[in-house]
Amino acid sequence: MKRLAIVGASGHGKVVADCAEMCGWDDVVFFDDAWPARSELGHWTVVGNTDALLNRLDEFQGVVVAIGNNTVRRDKCLLLLHAGASLVTLVHPSAMISRYAHLGDGTVVLSGAIVNTDARLGSGCIVNTGACVEHDCLLGDFVHVSPNAALAGGVTVGDLSWIGIGAVARPLIQIGREVLIGAGAAVVSDVPDNATFVGVPAKPIKN
Ligand SMILES: CC(=O)SCCNC(=O)CCNC(=O)[C@H](O)C(C)(C)COP(=O)(O)OP(=O)(O)OC[C@H]1O[C@@H](n2cnc3c(N)ncnc32)[C@H](O)[C@@H]1OP(=O)(O)O
């Protein structure tokens, strides 16, 4: 029996649980700080909060943090790592990962996504449904590439940045850390740290 603990009982958590089962994890349970008010999530059970998991880590072969918010995901991952958790990397069977790509610990690649040749992704990233991270992209830690977003060859994305659903970035663009790229944006120029860019072509809306 392969037991997996998922932290974060949300819509994203469900998708990660489904992915984990497709990857061969046959006993998947959730931990969420809203427990006991939140005690079930669709097909899965929420059995405790983060503190409960910290006391039960030896029962699980793997742990994944399935929280969409990049900063909260980072904080939970670091807490669990320091407690000795084994953060697993999940890749949905329908995703295509180049043998020459690198995925950091705790990174999740969901159905239909592509991570192409020589792309390097840090720890705790999400490559969401149908997203494309092209060759030679360099993603920091705790980056989220939303569904159907596409990063062209050689794009870099700093730690904790979020690429919105359906957004695209042209080749070799440099996107800073803690950046937010809005849904459907077309990024055609470099984006500084902490900026929010939206639209086609993408422009800043606030810093
Ligand atoms: C599986 C999953 O669901 S994964 C989750 C995927 N989720 C996403 O991709 C969400 C991405 N988020 C967005 O695009 C958001 O709109 C954000 C973060 C860019 C902005 O959100 P907020 O800060 O709340 O901004 P708000 O909605 O108040 O809009 C501010 C202005 O920017 C405009 N704006 C906001 N988002 C966008 C966008 N994506 N493209 C163009 N303009 C936009 C608004 O029209 C508004 O313009 P106005 O001031 O002229 O009226």
The ligand as a Tripos MOL2 file, in Angstrom:
@<TRIPOS>MOLECULE
LIG
   51    53     1     0     0
SMALL
NO_CHARGES

@<TRIPOS>ATOM
      1 C1         -7.4030   25.3120  -12.3640 C.3       1 LIG1
      2 C2         -7.4610   26.7740  -12.0620 C.2       1 LIG1
      3 O1         -8.4800   27.3660  -11.9550 O.2       1 LIG1
      4 S1         -5.9450   27.5570  -11.9360 S.3       1 LIG1
      5 C3         -6.3060   29.2490  -11.6080 C.3       1 LIG1
      6 C4         -6.1660   30.1160  -12.8120 C.3       1 LIG1
      7 N1         -6.5280   31.4890  -12.4310 N.am      1 LIG1
      8 C5         -6.1010   32.5220  -13.1190 C.2       1 LIG1
      9 O2         -5.4070   32.3950  -14.1100 O.2       1 LIG1
     10 C6         -6.5040   33.8720  -12.5690 C.3       1 LIG1
     11 C7         -5.5640   34.9670  -13.0330 C.3       1 LIG1
     12 N2         -6.0050   36.2380  -12.4360 N.am      1 LIG1
     13 C8         -6.2870   37.3450  -13.1570 C.2       1 LIG1
     14 O3         -6.1830   37.3870  -14.3800 O.2       1 LIG1
     15 C9         -6.7450   38.5380  -12.3300 C.3       1 LIG1
     16 O4         -7.7290   39.2220  -13.0680 O.3       1 LIG1
     17 C10        -5.5670   39.4720  -11.9270 C.3       1 LIG1
     18 C11        -4.8480   38.7620  -10.7810 C.3       1 LIG1
     19 C12        -4.6320   39.7640  -13.0490 C.3       1 LIG1
     20 C13        -6.0980   40.7990  -11.4080 C.3       1 LIG1
     21 O5         -6.9460   40.5840  -10.3570 O.3       1 LIG1
     22 P1         -7.3560   41.8430   -9.4240 P.3       1 LIG1
     23 O6         -6.1460   42.3950   -8.7630 O.co2     1 LIG1
     24 O7         -8.4750   41.3690   -8.5470 O.co2     1 LIG1
     25 O8         -7.8100   42.9570  -10.4540 O.3       1 LIG1
     26 P2         -9.2810   43.4130  -10.8900 P.3       1 LIG1
     27 O9        -10.1500   42.2510  -11.2350 O.co2     1 LIG1
     28 O10        -9.7690   44.3800   -9.8370 O.co2     1 LIG1
     29 O11        -8.9820   44.2200  -12.2300 O.3       1 LIG1
     30 C14        -8.1990   45.3970  -12.2460 C.3       1 LIG1
     31 C15        -8.2110   45.9220  -13.6680 C.3       1 LIG1
     32 O12        -7.4170   45.0260  -14.4900 O.3       1 LIG1
     33 C16        -8.2280   44.4610  -15.5300 C.3       1 LIG1
     34 N3         -7.8890   43.0460  -15.6290 N.ar      1 LIG1
     35 C17        -7.8590   42.1300  -14.6200 C.ar      1 LIG1
     36 N4         -7.4420   40.9490  -15.0830 N.ar      1 LIG1
     37 C18        -7.1930   41.1060  -16.3850 C.ar      1 LIG1
     38 C19        -6.7500   40.2250  -17.3910 C.ar      1 LIG1
     39 N5         -6.4570   38.9510  -17.1120 N.pl3     1 LIG1
     40 N6         -6.5950   40.7070  -18.6510 N.ar      1 LIG1
     41 C20        -6.8960   42.0280  -18.9240 C.ar      1 LIG1
     42 N7         -7.3170   42.9180  -17.9940 N.ar      1 LIG1
     43 C21        -7.4760   42.4530  -16.7490 C.ar      1 LIG1
     44 C22        -9.6740   44.6620  -15.0640 C.3       1 LIG1
     45 O13       -10.5580   44.7160  -16.1660 O.3       1 LIG1
     46 C23        -9.5680   45.9530  -14.3260 C.3       1 LIG1
     47 O14        -9.5470   47.0120  -15.2540 O.3       1 LIG1
     48 P3        -10.2570   48.4420  -14.9330 P.3       1 LIG1
     49 O15        -9.5080   48.9880  -13.7390 O.co2     1 LIG1
     50 O16       -10.0400   49.2180  -16.1830 O.co2     1 LIG1
     51 O17       -11.6700   48.1280  -14.6290 O.co2     1 LIG1
@<TRIPOS>BOND
     1     1     2 1
     2     2     3 2
     3     2     4 1
     4     4     5 1
     5     5     6 1
     6     6     7 1
     7     7     8 1
     8     8     9 2
     9     8    10 1
    10    10    11 1
    11    11    12 1
    12    12    13 1
    13    13    14 2
    14    13    15 1
    15    15    16 1
    16    15    17 1
    17    17    18 1
    18    17    19 1
    19    17    20 1
    20    20    21 1
    21    21    22 1
    22    22    23 2
    23    22    24 1
    24    22    25 1
    25    25    26 1
    26    26    27 2
    27    26    28 1
    28    26    29 1
    29    29    30 1
    30    30    31 1
    31    31    32 1
    32    31    46 1
    33    32    33 1
    34    33    34 1
    35    33    44 1
    36    34    35 ar
    37    34    43 ar
    38    35    36 ar
    39    36    37 ar
    40    37    38 ar
    41    37    43 ar
    42    38    39 1
    43    38    40 ar
    44    40    41 ar
    45    41    42 ar
    46    42    43 ar
    47    44    45 1
    48    44    46 1
    49    46    47 1
    50    47    48 1
    51    48    49 2
    52    48    50 1
    53    48    51 1
@<TRIPOS>SUBSTRUCTURE
     1 LIG1         1 GROUP 0 **** ****
